Structures are given as C-alpha cells and as structure tokens.
C-alpha cells in the first residue's frame, strides 16, 4: 500500500527575542539570527527580516527550480542567483503605511548545466506555477523580473 503524504502541514518555528532587533530563531534543529545592522541599533548577527524574506525567495527558487528541472528531465546544474530588490522603507520607518513594500525584485539566474535556453525557459514556466514565495510576493503586488540563462 502506498503511503500518502499530507497535503497541509503545520510549521513550528520558535524565537527568543532578547532585544528590539534580535530574534534568535529555531527551526527543526537549526538556530539562526534575524537582526538589524549596528547603525539601526542592532547587533548585526544576521540578516534583517526584509533581507531574510528576499533570501528565502532565492532559496525557494533554487529548490523548486531543481525539482521542476528534474521533472522535465532538464539539466540546469548549479544555479547562481543574484537579486536586486526595490524596497520602500517608509513602512518600516513608520513614515506611512505602504501597501507594496517590495516594489520590484530583479532576479538573474545563471544555470551551469547543459540545458539550452529553450529548456531553461520551460523550467521557468513551471517554477512560476510552484514556488510558494514567488506566488505570495506576486499576489501581494510585487513585480518579479526573472532572467534565467545558461552559463
């Protein structure tokens, strides 16, 4: 008999936040810090919350990209992902409420594998369907401009 995986899970993530800027986060058996830079009163022990979100998009693009490539039998190889993000800081500075703080995210993805541009383009279509972080950001009004190319 085949084992059916759960379609919905509950993630459990804990934090101890000893200051206004530092959150010591625990996920599974992994500990990491989310913090602000020293110039904003933090201790610079980790990325900021907003940097963490953009970094998570990079990680999700990598994971889902490889899953989609494998399902299409496309060799994308190692990915080099560079991101620039236009972030409207007026919300985090409490200057005014901002509906779409992450205005535009520009993502350049270089694939080291043997995939052609046409094969990579097929992967990109599938990644757009399945990357949860990309979907959340886009549904929140963020424009994500992605350029995927072979090395």
Secondary structure, DSSP 8 states (H G I E B T S, - for coil): ------SS----EEEE--SSS-EEEEETTEEEEE---GGGT---SS--HHHHHHHHHHHHHHHHHHHHHHHTT----SEEEEEEEEE-TTTTTTSS--S-SEEEEEEEEEE-SS--HHHHHHHHHHHHHH-HHHHHHHHTT-EEEEEEEE-
